[in-house]
C-alpha cells in the first residue's frame, strides 16, 4: 500500500506537471508565492519546502530578492545529485560504481569514434601532451596527472554527442577520483601505463574505429576496477 502524498510532494508534483505541460519553460520565473500556493492548494510553508526540494534537484533556482526560476534543466545539472549517492556508498560501493563507469565510458568511446571532429581530437591531443610533459617531471605530480586524466575522459564523453551519457559519466568519474589517485601513488608505473592506454584510445578515435575505441577504453578502465577490488578489505 503506497503512502499518502505529503504536501511537499504535492508541490513537487504540481510544479513538475506545470513544466511538462509547457506552462513553465527553462528560464521562466515562477508565479508569486501567494498565487502559486493557492493554485496548488497548499500552504506557503509547504510551497517553500517543495521549492527547496526542487532547488536541491537542480530544477529550480531561487535568487534572493528576485524570485524563483526554472533552471536550464540540462542533464548535467539534473543528474548532479547522483554524485551524492556515490558519496553515501563510499568505499563499500566503489567496485560497483567503477563497473558502471566502465560500461558507460566504453560506450562513450565508441560513440566518440563516430562523432568526434577535428576540434575534439585537437583538444584530446593537447590534454595528452600536457600529461606527457608532467610525466617527465621529478617528482611526479600525481594531482596534476589526475587532472589531465579527468579532462581526457571528460573530452571523450563530450565528443560522444549524447549529453545524458556525458552527464552520467561526469557524475561517476568525478566521484571515483580518490581510488584513481590512490592507485597512482601505490604503483609508480601506473602513471606511464595510464598515459599509454590513453594514447591507444586516442589513436582509435583518430582512426574512427568504434570497436577498437571501446576495447581500448574497456581495458584501460578494467585496470582501475582490478585495483579497487584487490584493495577492498576482507
Rosetta blueprint (number, residue, H / E / L):
1 X L
2 X L
3 X L
4 X L
5 X L
6 X L
7 X H
8 X H
9 X H
10 X H
11 X H
12 X H
13 X H
14 X H
15 X H
16 X H
17 X H
18 X H
19 X H
20 X H
21 X L
22 X L
23 X L
24 X L
25 X L
26 X L
27 X L
28 X L
29 X E
30 X L
31 X L
32 X L
33 X H
34 X H
35 X H
36 X H
37 X H
38 X H
39 X H
40 X H
41 X L
42 X L
43 X L
44 X H
45 X H
46 X H
47 X H
48 X H
49 X H
50 X H
51 X H
52 X H
53 X H
54 X H
55 X H
56 X H
57 X L
58 X L
59 X L
60 X E
61 X E
62 X E
63 X E
64 X L
65 X L
66 X L
67 X E
68 X E
69 X E
70 X E
71 X L
72 X L
73 X L
74 X L
75 X H
76 X H
77 X H
78 X H
79 X H
80 X L
81 X L
82 X H
83 X H
84 X H
85 X H
86 X H
87 X H
88 X H
89 X H
90 X H
91 X H
92 X H
93 X H
94 X H
95 X H
96 X H
97 X H
98 X H
99 X H
100 X H
101 X H
102 X H
103 X H
104 X H
105 X H
106 X H
107 X H
108 X H
109 X H
110 X H
111 X H
112 X H
113 X H
114 X H
115 X H
116 X L
117 X L
118 X H
119 X H
120 X H
121 X H
122 X H
123 X H
124 X H
125 X H
126 X H
127 X H
128 X H
129 X H
130 X H
131 X H
132 X H
133 X H
134 X H
135 X H
136 X L
137 X L
138 X L
139 X L
140 X L
141 X L
142 X H
143 X H
144 X H
145 X H
146 X H
147 X H
148 X H
149 X H
150 X H
151 X H
152 X H
153 X H
154 X H
155 X H
156 X H
157 X H
158 X H
159 X H
160 X L
161 X L
162 X L
163 X H
164 X H
165 X H
166 X H
167 X H
168 X H
169 X H
170 X H
171 X H
172 X H
173 X H
174 X L
175 X L
176 X L
177 X H
178 X H
179 X H
180 X H
181 X H
182 X H
183 X H
184 X H
185 X H
186 X H
187 X L
188 X L
189 X L
190 X H
191 X H
192 X H
193 X H
194 X H
195 X H
196 X H
197 X H
198 X H
199 X H
200 X H
201 X H
202 X H
203 X H
204 X H
205 X H
206 X H
207 X L
208 X L
209 X L
210 X H
211 X H
212 X H
213 X H
214 X H
215 X H
216 X H
217 X H
218 X H
219 X H
220 X H
221 X H
222 X H
223 X H
224 X H
225 X H
226 X H
227 X H
228 X H
229 X H
230 X H
231 X H
232 X L
233 X L
234 X L
